[in-house]
């Protein structure tokens, strides 16, 4: 274990695979980490056996990592709170936190999604729910990172994003070590949009694989999917250059091409003929791309932005459209010049 010369007290809220893996990184760096979850058996397993069998089987957790199912104990005297819960639980958890919090904290979140109905990003939900007297800043931690590989201490790079760059650099320092490299970025909108929307494209990539369409189809889907992400991101005020980085192209690659990706796995099952209900029941974990597809569909309509992949996936998920018919619809769209949708992005990157 690395001995930190500047040890911090950090509460990690969410004891799933990603929350546990990030808690491991922080523990390895010598910080005082308390991992919170609501399953007492799981908490006892972490404390006594140093494993999280359901989410990270066969991984031994650092003995310095402690866990609790008591939220007050988790956040007591914490300087940082790392939120790693599904986006649908962000508001509820924040409401519970502010009832037991007694000091000002920096909130870090590593959740990827957009709220349907409100079209709010995760940082916006946190800001709305937390009392300003307790909130120092909000920082986003995002990038191409499977929890399973982080837990094995395989080389990983992510981004720490905040409108307050001093806070972004502090979070960079908290997490950085020999196998976990952290860059900084001030484009919170772009980092959150890239991290959220890549789950949509991963679902679609899984569908094409489930249909047996191979690498050509997936390469096309990822490329055109990135164009849609950029289109919506720019409309929301993101810096287009962000999408050429870790939280754009990087996150898209890792999520669309790996069996570790729950969004890819869910799409794969859809492509093989299972219903959405069957897929979600079989997964046993939250598939963020489903909820985010609904939010992105709503955003595209509001902004009058063309997002054909999002539209077809929405039809598959929520209107019972046959996945093959959705692919056929994409392939039979009106002929176009590729530069019509990429030239603006390229000019933004080269200016």
Backbone torsions as a table, in degrees:
resi	resn	phi	psi	omega
1	UNK	NA	136.5	175.8
2	UNK	-71.4	134.0	176.5
3	UNK	-90.4	114.9	-176.6
4	UNK	-79.8	132.9	176.6
5	UNK	-81.5	-9.3	-179.2
6	UNK	-139.4	64.6	-174.9
7	UNK	-63.3	134.1	178.5
8	UNK	-116.7	154.1	175.7
9	UNK	-97.5	121.2	-171.9
10	UNK	-130.7	130.3	173.3
11	UNK	-99.6	127.2	176.8
12	UNK	-108.8	113.9	-175.9
13	UNK	-100.6	108.4	-177.3
14	UNK	125.9	106.8	-174.4
15	UNK	-103.0	31.6	172.6
16	UNK	-78.7	-164.0	-176.2
17	UNK	-65.0	-44.5	-176.0
18	UNK	-73.0	-43.0	177.5
19	UNK	-60.8	-42.5	-180.0
20	UNK	-66.8	-41.6	-180.0
21	UNK	-63.8	-42.4	178.9
22	UNK	-68.5	-35.7	175.1
23	UNK	-62.5	-35.7	176.3
24	UNK	-62.8	-44.2	179.1
25	UNK	-58.6	-46.3	-178.8
26	UNK	-65.7	-39.6	177.5
27	UNK	-65.7	-41.7	177.1
28	UNK	-58.5	-31.2	-178.0
29	UNK	-84.6	4.1	173.5
30	UNK	88.2	13.0	179.1
31	UNK	-85.4	159.4	175.5
32	UNK	-87.5	109.1	-171.6
33	UNK	-117.3	131.1	174.0
34	UNK	-119.0	118.3	-178.6
35	UNK	-96.2	126.1	-177.7
36	UNK	-108.7	135.4	173.3
37	UNK	-148.5	168.0	-176.3
38	UNK	-106.4	11.3	177.7
39	UNK	-108.0	107.7	-174.2
40	UNK	-63.1	-35.3	178.8
41	UNK	-64.4	-42.4	178.3
42	UNK	-63.4	-42.4	-179.9
43	UNK	-62.1	-44.6	177.8
44	UNK	-61.7	-38.8	179.1
45	UNK	-62.3	-42.5	179.3
46	UNK	-65.6	-44.6	-176.8
47	UNK	-72.0	-38.4	-172.6
48	UNK	-95.9	-37.2	-176.6
49	UNK	-107.0	-12.2	179.3
50	UNK	61.0	41.6	174.4
51	UNK	-139.6	158.3	171.3
52	UNK	-127.5	79.8	-165.9
53	UNK	-59.7	-37.7	-177.2
54	UNK	-66.4	-41.0	-171.3
55	UNK	-102.5	-33.3	179.9
56	UNK	-133.8	66.0	-177.8
57	UNK	-60.2	142.3	175.9
58	UNK	73.0	6.7	175.6
59	UNK	-100.3	124.7	175.1
60	UNK	-84.7	125.4	-179.4
61	UNK	-83.9	152.9	176.2
62	UNK	-58.3	136.2	-178.9
63	UNK	-66.1	-19.8	178.4
64	UNK	-77.2	-14.6	-179.2
65	UNK	-78.1	122.2	179.3
66	UNK	-110.1	154.1	-179.0
67	UNK	-134.1	156.0	179.2
68	UNK	-152.9	155.4	172.8
69	UNK	-106.7	11.5	178.1
70	UNK	-105.4	112.0	-174.8
71	UNK	-64.3	-37.7	178.5
72	UNK	-60.5	-43.1	178.6
73	UNK	-65.8	-36.4	-177.6
74	UNK	-64.5	-43.8	-173.3
75	UNK	-94.0	-5.6	-177.6
76	UNK	-58.0	121.6	177.6
77	UNK	64.3	11.4	179.7
78	UNK	-68.5	140.4	175.4
79	UNK	-92.0	-26.9	178.9
80	UNK	-133.1	142.4	172.3
81	UNK	-121.2	121.0	178.4
82	UNK	-100.9	114.6	179.6
83	UNK	-91.8	118.8	177.9
84	UNK	-134.1	62.1	179.4
85	UNK	-121.7	160.6	177.0
86	UNK	-56.4	148.4	-176.8
87	UNK	-58.7	-30.5	-179.7
88	UNK	-68.8	-15.6	-179.4
89	UNK	-102.6	-2.1	-175.3
90	UNK	-58.0	-50.8	-176.7
91	UNK	-64.0	-44.4	-178.5
92	UNK	-61.7	-44.6	-179.5
93	UNK	-67.0	-41.0	178.6
94	UNK	-62.0	-39.4	178.8
95	UNK	-63.1	-37.5	178.2
96	UNK	-71.6	-38.1	-178.4
97	UNK	-63.5	-46.4	-174.6
98	UNK	-67.5	-16.7	176.9
99	UNK	-78.0	-22.3	-176.0
100	UNK	-115.9	-6.7	-177.9
101	UNK	-76.1	139.5	-178.6
102	UNK	-122.2	-2.8	-179.4
103	UNK	-142.7	165.5	-178.9
104	UNK	-76.3	139.7	-177.4
105	UNK	-136.7	159.9	166.2
106	UNK	-93.5	126.0	178.1
107	UNK	-95.2	121.9	175.0
108	UNK	-108.3	135.8	174.8
109	UNK	-126.5	144.7	178.9
110	UNK	-125.2	30.3	179.6
111	UNK	-100.0	145.9	-174.7
112	UNK	-124.0	108.5	178.9
113	UNK	176.3	171.7	176.0
114	UNK	-129.2	141.2	-176.6
115	UNK	-81.1	119.1	175.4
116	UNK	-62.0	149.0	179.4
117	UNK	91.0	-55.7	-179.8
118	UNK	-94.3	-21.2	-175.1
119	UNK	60.7	26.3	-179.0
120	UNK	-82.1	141.5	170.7
121	UNK	-80.0	165.6	-174.5
122	UNK	-62.3	-42.3	-179.8
123	UNK	-62.1	-33.4	177.8
124	UNK	-69.4	-38.8	177.4
125	UNK	-64.0	-42.8	179.6
126	UNK	-61.9	-46.2	-179.2
127	UNK	-61.5	-38.9	179.5
128	UNK	-67.7	-36.5	-172.7
129	UNK	-87.7	-30.0	-175.4
130	UNK	-86.4	143.2	175.5
131	UNK	-72.3	135.6	-177.0
132	UNK	-60.9	-27.7	-179.3
133	UNK	-68.0	-18.0	179.7
134	UNK	-107.6	-6.9	-172.8
135	UNK	-109.7	112.1	178.2
136	UNK	-80.0	-45.5	-178.6
137	UNK	-168.0	164.1	174.1
138	UNK	-118.6	130.1	-180.0
139	UNK	-125.2	138.0	178.3
140	UNK	-101.0	132.6	174.1
141	UNK	-115.7	114.3	-172.7
142	UNK	-151.7	158.3	178.1
143	UNK	152.4	178.9	-177.0
144	UNK	-72.4	100.8	-170.7
145	UNK	-156.3	108.9	172.3
146	UNK	-86.4	132.7	-178.5
147	UNK	-56.6	-39.7	-177.1
148	UNK	-59.1	-38.8	-178.2
149	UNK	-79.2	-35.6	175.3
150	UNK	-62.3	-42.1	180.0
151	UNK	-64.3	-28.4	176.3
152	UNK	-83.9	0.5	-179.5
153	UNK	61.1	39.9	172.1
154	UNK	-82.7	149.4	-177.6
155	UNK	-55.3	129.3	-177.1
156	UNK	-142.7	142.3	175.3
157	UNK	-127.6	135.8	179.8
158	UNK	-137.1	-179.3	-178.6
159	UNK	-124.4	138.2	172.6
160	UNK	-105.8	116.7	-174.1
161	UNK	-122.4	135.3	177.1
162	UNK	-160.3	153.1	173.1
163	UNK	-71.3	-18.3	175.7
164	UNK	-102.5	98.8	-173.0
165	UNK	-66.5	-26.4	175.7
166	UNK	-62.7	-42.2	177.8
167	UNK	-67.4	-39.0	178.3
168	UNK	-60.6	-40.3	179.2
169	UNK	-70.7	-33.6	176.6
170	UNK	-62.9	-42.8	178.6
171	UNK	-67.6	-37.1	173.8
172	UNK	-55.5	-44.0	179.6
173	UNK	-67.4	-36.7	-179.0
174	UNK	-59.5	-41.6	-170.0
175	UNK	-97.9	-25.2	-170.5
176	UNK	-65.7	133.2	171.4
177	UNK	-155.9	-168.2	-172.2
178	UNK	-65.1	-23.2	-178.4
179	UNK	-117.5	-3.6	-178.0
180	UNK	-131.0	99.9	-175.5
181	UNK	-99.6	133.7	-176.6
182	UNK	-122.2	126.5	172.2
183	UNK	-98.5	166.2	176.3
184	UNK	-115.3	156.8	-179.3
185	UNK	-157.5	138.5	177.7
186	UNK	-92.0	-4.8	-176.9
187	UNK	-87.4	78.8	-178.6
188	UNK	-61.5	-42.0	-178.8
189	UNK	-60.3	-49.8	-178.5
190	UNK	-63.0	-42.1	-180.0
191	UNK	-63.5	-42.9	-179.2
192	UNK	-72.1	-39.6	179.2
193	UNK	-66.1	-44.6	178.7
194	UNK	-61.0	-44.1	-179.8
195	UNK	-66.4	-32.9	-178.6
196	UNK	-79.5	-47.7	-172.4
197	UNK	-75.4	-21.4	177.4
198	UNK	-63.0	-26.1	177.9
199	UNK	-65.9	-32.6	177.0
200	UNK	-64.9	-48.4	-178.5
201	UNK	-66.2	-32.7	177.2
202	UNK	-65.7	-39.3	174.2
203	UNK	-58.5	-46.2	-179.6
204	UNK	-65.5	-38.0	177.9
205	UNK	-64.2	-38.9	176.7
206	UNK	-63.0	-38.0	178.4
207	UNK	-62.7	-45.9	-179.7
208	UNK	-63.6	-36.8	176.5
209	UNK	-67.6	-40.0	178.0
210	UNK	-63.1	-31.7	177.2
211	UNK	-79.2	-8.6	178.0
212	UNK	82.3	25.8	-173.8
213	UNK	-84.6	-13.6	171.7
214	UNK	82.7	-168.3	-170.3
215	UNK	-74.0	-34.1	-179.3
216	UNK	-59.3	-47.1	-178.5
217	UNK	-63.9	-41.0	-177.6
218	UNK	-69.0	-38.9	177.9
219	UNK	-61.7	-42.7	178.5
220	UNK	-64.6	-43.0	-178.8
221	UNK	-62.5	-44.5	-179.6
222	UNK	-64.6	-40.8	-178.9
223	UNK	-67.1	-47.7	179.4
224	UNK	-71.4	-29.4	176.2
225	UNK	-65.0	-40.5	177.1
226	UNK	-61.6	-38.3	177.9
227	UNK	-61.0	-38.7	178.9
228	UNK	-69.0	-39.4	178.0
229	UNK	-61.4	-45.1	179.5
230	UNK	-62.0	-43.1	-177.7
231	UNK	-59.6	-47.8	-179.2
232	UNK	-72.0	-39.8	179.9
233	UNK	-59.0	-45.3	178.9
234	UNK	-62.1	-39.9	179.8
235	UNK	-64.0	-27.7	-178.8
236	UNK	-91.6	-0.5	176.1
237	UNK	100.3	13.5	179.9
238	UNK	-78.5	157.3	173.2
239	UNK	-82.3	119.0	-177.4
240	UNK	-55.7	-29.1	-178.8
241	UNK	-63.3	-26.0	179.3
242	UNK	-58.5	-35.3	-174.4
243	UNK	-76.1	-7.5	173.0
244	UNK	-90.4	-0.6	-175.4
245	UNK	-106.2	-156.4	-173.3
246	UNK	-62.0	-41.1	-175.0
247	UNK	-89.4	5.4	173.2
248	UNK	-114.8	-92.1	179.9
249	UNK	-59.3	-42.1	-178.3
250	UNK	-60.4	-50.4	-179.6
251	UNK	-64.2	-36.2	180.0
252	UNK	-64.1	-44.0	-179.4
253	UNK	-61.2	-50.8	-173.7
254	UNK	-67.5	-33.9	-175.6
255	UNK	-81.0	-27.7	-178.2
256	UNK	-88.1	-12.1	-170.9
257	UNK	-120.2	2.9	-173.8
258	UNK	-120.4	142.1	175.5
259	UNK	-70.5	-13.9	175.5
260	UNK	-68.7	-23.6	-174.6
261	UNK	-74.5	118.1	179.7
262	UNK	-68.9	-28.9	177.3
263	UNK	-68.8	-42.8	176.0
264	UNK	-62.2	-43.7	-178.7
265	UNK	-62.8	-40.4	178.8
266	UNK	-64.0	-44.5	178.1
267	UNK	-62.9	-38.6	179.2
268	UNK	-59.4	-41.9	178.4
269	UNK	-67.7	-36.9	176.5
270	UNK	-63.2	-42.8	179.5
271	UNK	-64.5	-26.0	179.2
272	UNK	-88.2	3.2	171.3
273	UNK	110.3	-2.3	178.6
274	UNK	-76.4	151.5	175.8
275	UNK	-78.0	163.6	178.6
276	UNK	-59.5	-41.3	179.7
277	UNK	-61.5	-44.3	178.2
278	UNK	-62.5	-42.0	-179.0
279	UNK	-61.9	-48.9	-177.2
280	UNK	-65.4	-35.8	177.3
281	UNK	-67.7	-37.9	-178.1
282	UNK	-74.4	-30.9	-176.5
283	UNK	-67.5	-43.1	-179.3
284	UNK	72.3	4.3	177.7
285	UNK	-138.0	160.1	-179.4
286	UNK	-68.4	133.7	175.1
287	UNK	-108.0	94.6	-171.6
288	UNK	-60.9	-30.5	-176.1
289	UNK	-61.2	-28.3	-179.2
290	UNK	-65.4	-51.8	-179.8
291	UNK	-65.6	-38.4	-178.4
292	UNK	-69.9	-30.7	176.2
293	UNK	-59.3	-42.4	178.8
294	UNK	-63.3	-43.3	-179.7
295	UNK	-65.8	-43.6	-179.8
296	UNK	-66.1	-37.7	176.9
297	UNK	-60.4	-43.6	179.0
298	UNK	-65.5	-43.0	180.0
299	UNK	-62.8	-43.2	-179.4
300	UNK	-62.7	-38.9	178.1
301	UNK	-65.3	-44.3	-179.1
302	UNK	-62.5	-42.5	-176.5
303	UNK	-87.8	-3.0	-178.0
304	UNK	55.5	48.8	-179.6
305	UNK	-107.8	138.1	179.6
306	UNK	-81.0	117.4	177.7
307	UNK	-136.2	75.6	-173.9
308	UNK	-61.2	-36.3	179.1
309	UNK	-66.2	-45.4	177.5
310	UNK	-59.7	-42.8	-179.4
311	UNK	-61.7	-44.5	-178.4
312	UNK	-70.1	-37.9	178.6
313	UNK	-67.1	-38.7	176.4
314	UNK	-58.1	-42.9	180.0
315	UNK	-64.2	-37.1	178.3
316	UNK	-67.7	-45.4	-174.5
317	UNK	-74.5	-39.7	-168.7
318	UNK	-118.9	-5.5	180.0
319	UNK	-127.1	13.0	176.2
320	UNK	59.1	30.7	176.7
321	UNK	-72.4	141.2	178.1
322	UNK	-66.1	130.2	-178.1
323	UNK	-55.6	-39.9	179.2
324	UNK	-64.8	-38.6	178.2
325	UNK	-64.1	-34.5	178.3
326	UNK	-66.0	-43.1	177.3
327	UNK	-64.1	-43.2	178.7
328	UNK	-59.6	-38.5	179.6
329	UNK	-64.8	-39.2	178.2
330	UNK	-67.2	-39.4	-177.8
331	UNK	-72.6	-22.0	-175.9
332	UNK	-102.6	12.6	177.0
333	UNK	-64.3	161.8	-179.4
334	UNK	-55.3	143.5	179.9
335	UNK	-66.5	141.4	-178.6
336	UNK	-142.4	165.6	172.1
337	UNK	-89.5	131.0	-175.7
338	UNK	-59.1	-35.0	-177.7
339	UNK	-62.7	-19.9	-179.9
340	UNK	-59.7	-32.2	-175.5
341	UNK	-109.5	-3.3	-178.8
342	UNK	-116.3	-18.9	-173.3
343	UNK	-62.3	-41.3	-179.4
344	UNK	-64.1	-39.3	-180.0
345	UNK	-65.0	-44.3	-179.1
346	UNK	-63.2	-41.8	179.6
347	UNK	-65.0	-35.9	177.6
348	UNK	-63.1	-37.7	-178.1
349	UNK	-73.8	-30.4	-173.1
350	UNK	-97.2	-7.8	179.9
351	UNK	-66.8	NA	NA
